Structure formats: structure tokens, C-alpha cells
Amino acid sequence: MKQGLLLGTALTVIIPEGILTLIKGYAPHYEAIDKPIGISLVLGFLFMLLVDQIASYASSSPENSSSKRLNWTTTLGLVVHAAADGVALGAAATTNQTDVEVIVFLAIMLHKAPAAFGLVTYLLHEGLERNTVRKHLIIFAFSAPVTSIVTFIGLQHRGGSMDTIGATGIAMLFSAGTFLYVATIHVLPEVTSLGGHEHSSSDNSNKNGFSKKELLFLVIGALMPLLLTLGHNHGHGH
């Protein structure tokens, strides 16, 4: 369900809210918002792509083959991912829309909890001492809250000016691009691969794609953010 929730949050909550915020910030020049929308989404997607590729190159490079450096590279990659989520949460908080804040928070928590568990498991498997693992985990845990607070303070610093409102919209769309990257490049392929392995062991006629249960939970997760916001008055005019 978390896979669908990431997609649903980006497509039905963060992107619409970011566009509405941009419209408010650029009013009455609505024709000027088309480029910021596309650019912000693409930059968010490409940012996460570059982070992943840099981490991948660093871990496979012969001169960076030492276990210690590889461990820090792994942690750094997850920290940057979490920091991008913090930007999303901080930008959502400036909209004063409780439903948006809650949905973004839930989407972040649902995929960060397994990431934290995976990081600890990996580092312990690599033979790091528990105190060292704890340091890695603390850095990872603080990255999202710190960037969330910094984003919120930065966007609120200039009050309700049009520039600040426009920056909030751009920050939300940028974070939506990062959500889409994580959901489409990491989470969905992993689930599809797992589903394929399950089918290969039980039914050779359907080795690819989701199982019926996985597909059902994916659809439910994708629709959940939309259902939670139905009938809610955003009150953008207030």
C-alpha cells in the first residue's frame, strides 16, 4: 500500500497543492506558471536520479572500495533522500492545510521506516559496531526534521509575500518530483520483481507484474490521499 500512497500523494495532493499555490503566487499572471510547474517536477526527479547515480558510482569505484567509505556512501544517499522528504513536509506545513500536512507526513513515514530498518540491517551485516551504527541512524533520523524546519522557516521568513508563496509552490512541486522518482524507480520495480519471483515458483504462466493482492493494495494506496481530501474546503481564498 505504501507504493500506491507515494504515487497518490504526489499526483493527487502535492502536485495540485503546488500548482494552486503557484497560481496564488503568480496572480494575475497565470500564463507564467506553466514553466515553473514542469521545471520543478523534472528537477526534483533528476535530483534524486543524480543522488542515486553518484552513490552507485562511488560504491563501485575501485578507489572507493573500502567498506568504511561504502558504508558512509550508503548512509549519505539515504540522508539526501530523507532531506528531500523534509523539504516536502516543510513546504506542506506552510500551506496551513492540515489534510495536506498529514498525508505528506504519512507517505514519508511509511517509506522511511523500512529505509531506517534496512540501513541498520545493512550496516550490522557489514560488521560495524553498534555505536557506529547508532551514529549513522541518528544522522539519517535528523535529516528530514532538520530540512523540514529549515524549509518552513525559510518560506515563512518573508511572510505572505507573492515571492514566498511562489517559492512554496515550487518547493512542493520539486518534492513531488522526488516522490515520483522514489515510487517509480525504486519501489514499484522492487514490488514487481518480488511479485515475479512469487509467480515463478507457483505459476509459470504469469511471471511478470503484480499479484491480485499487490495490485489491489497499490490501487487502494494510490486513491487513499484523494479520498482523504474529498469534500475538504481548502479555503485558498482566505
C-alpha positions in Angstrom: 0.0 0.0 0.0 2.9 2.4 0.7 3.8 2.2 -3.0 0.4 3.5 -4.1 0.4 6.0 -1.2 3.6 7.6 -2.5 2.2 7.9 -6.1 -1.2 9.1 -4.8 0.4 11.7 -2.5 2.5 13.1 -5.3 -0.2 13.1 -8.0 -3.4 14.0 -6.0 -2.0 16.1 -3.1 1.4 17.6 -3.6 1.2 18.5 -7.3 -2.3 20.0 -7.2 -1.5 21.9 -4.0 1.8 23.1 -5.5 0.0 24.3 -8.7 -2.7 26.1 -6.7 0.0 27.8 -4.6 1.8 28.9 -7.7 -1.4 30.3 -9.2 -1.8 32.3 -6.0 1.8 33.5 -6.0 1.8 34.4 -9.7 -1.7 36.0 -9.8 -2.8 37.7 -12.0 -0.1 36.4 -14.4 -1.4 32.8 -14.6 0.2 32.3 -18.0 3.6 32.5 -16.3 3.2 29.3 -14.2 3.5 26.6 -16.9 7.3 26.6 -17.0 7.8 26.6 -13.2 5.5 23.6 -12.9 7.3 21.4 -15.4 10.8 22.5 -14.4 10.2 22.0 -10.7 8.9 18.4 -11.2 11.7 17.5 -13.6 14.4 19.0 -11.3 13.1 17.0 -8.3 13.1 13.8 -10.3 16.6 14.4 -11.8 18.0 15.5 -8.4 17.1 12.1 -6.9 18.4 10.3 -10.0 21.8 12.1 -9.7 22.0 11.3 -6.0 21.4 7.6 -6.7 23.9 7.5 -9.6 26.6 9.3 -7.6 26.2 6.9 -4.7 26.2 4.0 -7.2 29.4 5.2 -8.9 31.1 5.9 -5.5 30.3 2.4 -4.2 31.5 0.6 -7.4 34.7 2.7 -7.9 37.9 0.7 -7.2 39.4 3.5 -5.1 36.3 3.7 -3.0 36.0 0.0 -2.4 36.9 0.2 1.3 34.0 -1.0 3.5 34.0 2.1 5.7 33.7 4.6 2.7 31.0 2.4 1.2 29.0 2.4 4.4 29.1 6.2 4.6 28.1 6.5 0.9 25.1 4.3 1.6 24.1 6.5 4.6 24.7 9.7 2.7 22.4 8.5 -0.1 19.6 7.8 2.4 20.2 11.1 4.2 19.8 13.1 1.0 16.6 11.1 0.2 15.3 12.0 3.7 16.3 15.6 3.3 14.2 15.9 0.2 11.3 14.5 2.1 11.9 17.1 4.7 11.5 19.8 2.0 8.2 18.3 1.1 6.9 18.4 4.7 8.2 21.9 5.4 6.6 23.2 2.2 3.3 21.4 3.1 3.3 23.0 6.5 3.4 26.5 5.1 0.1 25.9 3.2 -1.8 25.7 6.5 -3.8 22.8 5.1 -4.0 20.1 7.8 -5.0 17.3 5.4 -2.1 18.0 3.1 0.4 18.0 6.0 -1.0 14.7 7.4 -1.0 12.9 4.1 2.6 14.0 3.2 3.7 13.0 6.7 2.1 9.5 6.4 3.6 9.0 3.0 7.1 9.9 4.3 6.8 7.7 7.4 5.6 4.7 5.5 8.7 4.5 3.3 11.2 6.0 5.7 10.6 3.4 8.5 11.6 0.5 6.2 14.6 2.5 4.9 15.8 3.0 8.5 15.4 -0.7 9.2 17.2 -1.6 6.0 20.1 0.8 6.8 20.6 -0.7 10.3 20.4 -4.2 8.9 23.0 -3.5 6.2 25.4 -1.7 8.5 25.3 -4.5 11.1 25.8 -7.1 8.3 28.9 -5.1 7.2 30.3 -5.7 10.7 30.1 -2.1 12.1 29.9 -1.7 15.9 26.5 -0.8 17.4 27.7 2.6 18.5 28.8 3.4 14.9 25.5 2.1 13.5 23.7 4.3 16.0 25.6 7.4 14.7 24.6 6.6 11.2 21.0 6.1 12.2 20.9 9.4 14.2 22.2 11.3 11.2 19.6 9.7 9.0 16.8 10.3 11.5 17.6 14.0 11.9 18.0 14.8 8.2 14.2 15.1 7.4 13.2 17.0 10.5 16.1 19.5 10.1 15.4 20.2 6.4 11.7 20.4 7.2 12.2 23.1 9.8 14.7 25.0 7.7 12.3 24.9 4.7 9.4 26.1 6.9 11.4 28.9 8.5 12.8 30.0 5.1 9.4 30.1 3.4 7.8 31.8 6.4 10.6 34.4 6.9 9.1 36.8 4.4 5.6 36.3 5.5 2.8 36.1 2.9 4.6 37.9 0.0 4.0 36.7 -3.5 7.6 35.6 -3.9 7.3 33.4 -0.8 4.0 31.9 -2.0 5.6 31.2 -5.3 8.6 29.6 -3.7 6.3 27.4 -1.6 4.6 26.1 -4.7 8.0 25.4 -6.4 9.3 23.6 -3.3 6.2 21.4 -3.2 6.4 20.6 -6.9 10.2 19.8 -6.5 9.4 17.4 -3.7 6.6 15.8 -5.8 9.3 15.1 -8.4 11.4 13.3 -5.7 8.3 11.3 -4.6 7.6 10.2 -8.2 11.3 9.1 -8.6 11.2 7.0 -5.4 7.9 5.5 -6.3 8.6 4.7 -9.9 12.3 3.9 -10.0 12.7 2.2 -6.6 9.5 1.0 -5.0 7.4 -0.2 -7.9 10.1 -2.1 -9.7 11.1 -3.9 -6.4 7.4 -4.9 -5.8 7.0 -6.1 -9.4 10.2 -8.1 -9.2 9.1 -9.7 -5.9 5.8 -10.5 -7.4 7.5 -12.1 -10.4 9.6 -14.3 -8.1 6.4 -15.4 -6.3 4.7 -16.2 -9.5 7.6 -18.1 -10.9 7.5 -20.5 -8.0 3.8 -21.2 -8.2 2.6 -20.2 -11.7 4.9 -20.2 -14.7 2.3 -18.7 -16.9 2.4 -15.3 -15.2 5.9 -14.4 -14.2 5.7 -10.6 -14.5 3.6 -7.9 -13.0 1.7 -7.6 -9.7 -0.3 -10.3 -8.0 -4.0 -9.5 -7.5 -3.4 -8.7 -3.8 -0.5 -6.4 -4.6 -2.5 -4.7 -7.4 -5.4 -4.2 -5.0 -3.3 -2.6 -2.3 -1.5 -0.4 -4.8 -4.8 1.0 -6.1 -6.1 1.5 -2.6 -2.9 3.3 -1.6 -3.0 5.5 -4.7 -6.6 6.5 -4.1 -6.3 7.0 -0.3 -4.8 10.5 -0.4 -7.6 11.6 -2.9 -10.3 10.1 -0.7 -8.9 11.8 2.4 -9.1 15.2 0.8 -12.5 14.8 -0.9 -15.0 17.3 0.4 -12.4 19.3 2.2 -12.6 23.1 1.7 -9.1 24.3 1.1 -10.0 27.8 1.6 -7.4 29.3 -0.7 -9.2 32.5 -0.8 -8.8 33.0 2.9 
